[in-house]
Amino acid sequence: MKLIGILFRLAAFLAVALCLIAFLTSNTGSVTVSLFPLPLEMDMPVYVLALGMLALGILIGGTCVALSSFKRQVSLRRESSKAKRELASMENELKALRLESRSTAGGTMLTNHP
């Protein structure tokens, strides 16, 4: 079963790599990119622009996911520490009840009556 997963990942990687190679070889034309408010113009191949935008999108998306998961992780840590405190409190209460039970039952013995 593990081998099937590895083969599937390899096939998916190869398919994406082939598509990327086809995209790079077919989009070698040059475009001029200008950033409107700035007096900056650059000539670059189309594939560089497209891959740059793809990389920027992945970076922004990854950052959003990381921040979201960080927020959730902090929340889970708070809940975990609260649960640990409650558990410790309950364990202390249980110990106190056991000690109390032993002290009150210490002088009496249970006997079986027919």
C-alpha positions as YAML, in Angstrom:
chain: A
units: angstrom
residues:
- id: 1
  name: MET
  ca: [0.00, 0.00, 0.00]
- id: 2
  name: LYS
  ca: [2.89, 2.33, 0.79]
- id: 3
  name: LEU
  ca: [4.45, 1.60, -2.60]
- id: 4
  name: ILE
  ca: [1.25, 2.63, -4.38]
- id: 5
  name: GLY
  ca: [1.34, 5.98, -2.57]
- id: 6
  name: ILE
  ca: [4.96, 6.54, -3.55]
- id: 7
  name: LEU
  ca: [4.25, 5.64, -7.17]
- id: 8
  name: PHE
  ca: [1.21, 7.94, -7.24]
- id: 9
  name: ARG
  ca: [3.27, 10.85, -5.88]
- id: 10
  name: LEU
  ca: [6.03, 10.17, -8.38]
- id: 11
  name: ALA
  ca: [3.52, 10.08, -11.26]
- id: 12
  name: ALA
  ca: [1.92, 13.34, -10.09]
- id: 13
  name: PHE
  ca: [5.33, 14.99, -9.76]
- id: 14
  name: LEU
  ca: [6.33, 13.87, -13.26]
- id: 15
  name: ALA
  ca: [3.04, 15.13, -14.72]
- id: 16
  name: VAL
  ca: [3.50, 18.55, -13.12]
- id: 17
  name: ALA
  ca: [7.15, 18.67, -14.21]
- id: 18
  name: LEU
  ca: [6.21, 17.84, -17.82]
- id: 19
  name: CYS
  ca: [3.50, 20.51, -17.84]
- id: 20
  name: LEU
  ca: [5.95, 23.04, -16.41]
- id: 21
  name: ILE
  ca: [8.57, 22.19, -19.04]
- id: 22
  name: ALA
  ca: [5.96, 22.50, -21.80]
- id: 23
  name: PHE
  ca: [4.86, 25.87, -20.40]
- id: 24
  name: LEU
  ca: [8.43, 27.17, -20.17]
- id: 25
  name: THR
  ca: [9.35, 26.16, -23.70]
- id: 26
  name: SER
  ca: [6.19, 27.58, -25.29]
- id: 27
  name: ASN
  ca: [6.21, 30.97, -23.53]
- id: 28
  name: THR
  ca: [9.59, 32.46, -24.33]
- id: 29
  name: GLY
  ca: [8.23, 35.73, -25.74]
- id: 30
  name: SER
  ca: [9.20, 38.96, -24.02]
- id: 31
  name: VAL
  ca: [6.76, 41.31, -22.27]
- id: 32
  name: THR
  ca: [7.23, 44.73, -20.74]
- id: 33
  name: VAL
  ca: [6.12, 45.02, -17.14]
- id: 34
  name: SER
  ca: [5.56, 48.47, -15.68]
- id: 35
  name: LEU
  ca: [4.56, 49.23, -12.14]
- id: 36
  name: PHE
  ca: [2.08, 52.08, -12.56]
- id: 37
  name: PRO
  ca: [2.92, 54.56, -9.84]
- id: 38
  name: LEU
  ca: [6.63, 53.91, -10.13]
- id: 39
  name: PRO
  ca: [8.66, 54.88, -13.19]
- id: 40
  name: LEU
  ca: [9.95, 51.32, -13.45]
- id: 41
  name: GLU
  ca: [9.71, 49.18, -16.58]
- id: 42
  name: MET
  ca: [11.21, 45.74, -17.11]
- id: 43
  name: ASP
  ca: [11.38, 43.43, -20.10]
- id: 44
  name: MET
  ca: [11.14, 39.75, -19.22]
- id: 45
  name: PRO
  ca: [9.97, 36.49, -20.73]
- id: 46
  name: VAL
  ca: [6.33, 35.56, -20.14]
- id: 47
  name: TYR
  ca: [7.24, 32.41, -18.24]
- id: 48
  name: VAL
  ca: [9.34, 34.40, -15.73]
- id: 49
  name: LEU
  ca: [6.39, 36.69, -15.06]
- id: 50
  name: ALA
  ca: [3.94, 33.81, -14.74]
- id: 51
  name: LEU
  ca: [6.19, 31.73, -12.50]
- id: 52
  name: GLY
  ca: [6.97, 34.78, -10.39]
- id: 53
  name: MET
  ca: [3.27, 35.46, -9.85]
- id: 54
  name: LEU
  ca: [2.71, 31.79, -9.04]
- id: 55
  name: ALA
  ca: [5.53, 31.87, -6.49]
- id: 56
  name: LEU
  ca: [4.16, 35.08, -4.98]
- id: 57
  name: GLY
  ca: [0.70, 33.52, -4.68]
- id: 58
  name: ILE
  ca: [2.10, 30.41, -3.01]
- id: 59
  name: LEU
  ca: [4.11, 32.58, -0.61]
- id: 60
  name: ILE
  ca: [1.10, 34.74, 0.33]
- id: 61
  name: GLY
  ca: [-1.18, 31.71, 0.66]
- id: 62
  name: GLY
  ca: [1.35, 29.83, 2.76]
- id: 63
  name: THR
  ca: [1.76, 32.84, 5.03]
- id: 64
  name: CYS
  ca: [-2.01, 33.09, 5.51]
- id: 65
  name: VAL
  ca: [-2.26, 29.38, 6.33]
- id: 66
  name: ALA
  ca: [0.69, 29.60, 8.74]
- id: 67
  name: LEU
  ca: [-0.83, 32.57, 10.57]
- id: 68
  name: SER
  ca: [-4.20, 30.85, 10.76]
- id: 69
  name: SER
  ca: [-2.71, 27.63, 12.11]
- id: 70
  name: PHE
  ca: [-0.58, 29.62, 14.57]
- id: 71
  name: LYS
  ca: [-3.71, 31.25, 15.95]
- id: 72
  name: ARG
  ca: [-5.36, 27.85, 16.32]
- id: 73
  name: GLN
  ca: [-2.24, 26.39, 17.93]
- id: 74
  name: VAL
  ca: [-2.16, 29.16, 20.53]
- id: 75
  name: SER
  ca: [-5.82, 28.52, 21.29]
- id: 76
  name: LEU
  ca: [-5.21, 24.78, 21.68]
- id: 77
  name: ARG
  ca: [-2.26, 25.43, 24.00]
- id: 78
  name: ARG
  ca: [-4.47, 27.59, 26.22]
- id: 79
  name: GLU
  ca: [-7.15, 24.92, 26.33]
- id: 80
  name: SER
  ca: [-4.55, 22.24, 27.07]
- id: 81
  name: SER
  ca: [-2.99, 24.17, 29.94]
- id: 82
  name: LYS
  ca: [-6.45, 24.87, 31.36]
- id: 83
  name: ALA
  ca: [-7.32, 21.16, 31.16]
- id: 84
  name: LYS
  ca: [-4.01, 20.25, 32.86]
- id: 85
  name: ARG
  ca: [-4.73, 22.67, 35.70]
- id: 86
  name: GLU
  ca: [-8.23, 21.21, 36.13]
- id: 87
  name: LEU
  ca: [-6.81, 17.68, 36.12]
- id: 88
  name: ALA
  ca: [-4.23, 18.57, 38.75]
- id: 89
  name: SER
  ca: [-6.94, 20.16, 40.88]
- id: 90
  name: MET
  ca: [-9.14, 17.07, 40.57]
- id: 91
  name: GLU
  ca: [-6.22, 14.78, 41.42]
- id: 92
  name: ASN
  ca: [-5.47, 16.83, 44.55]
- id: 93
  name: GLU
  ca: [-9.14, 16.70, 45.52]
- id: 94
  name: LEU
  ca: [-9.16, 12.93, 45.01]
- id: 95
  name: LYS
  ca: [-6.07, 12.52, 47.21]
- id: 96
  name: ALA
  ca: [-7.68, 14.62, 49.93]
- id: 97
  name: LEU
  ca: [-10.88, 12.55, 49.76]
- id: 98
  name: ARG
  ca: [-8.89, 9.31, 49.98]
- id: 99
  name: LEU
  ca: [-6.97, 10.57, 53.02]
- id: 100
  name: GLU
  ca: [-10.21, 11.67, 54.63]
- id: 101
  name: SER
  ca: [-11.79, 8.31, 53.88]
- id: 102
  name: ARG
  ca: [-8.85, 6.46, 55.42]
- id: 103
  name: SER
  ca: [-8.86, 8.59, 58.55]
- id: 104
  name: THR
  ca: [-12.60, 8.11, 59.16]
- id: 105
  name: ALA
  ca: [-12.49, 4.39, 58.38]
- id: 106
  name: GLY
  ca: [-9.30, 3.78, 60.35]
- id: 107
  name: GLY
  ca: [-10.98, 2.86, 63.66]
- id: 108
  name: THR
  ca: [-13.76, 0.71, 62.28]
- id: 109
  name: MET
  ca: [-13.46, -2.73, 60.81]
- id: 110
  name: LEU
  ca: [-15.91, -4.25, 58.46]
- id: 111
  name: THR
  ca: [-17.15, -7.64, 59.45]
- id: 112
  name: ASN
  ca: [-19.37, -10.07, 57.66]
- id: 113
  name: HIS
  ca: [-22.68, -10.68, 59.41]
- id: 114
  name: PRO
  ca: [-24.57, -13.83, 58.57]
...
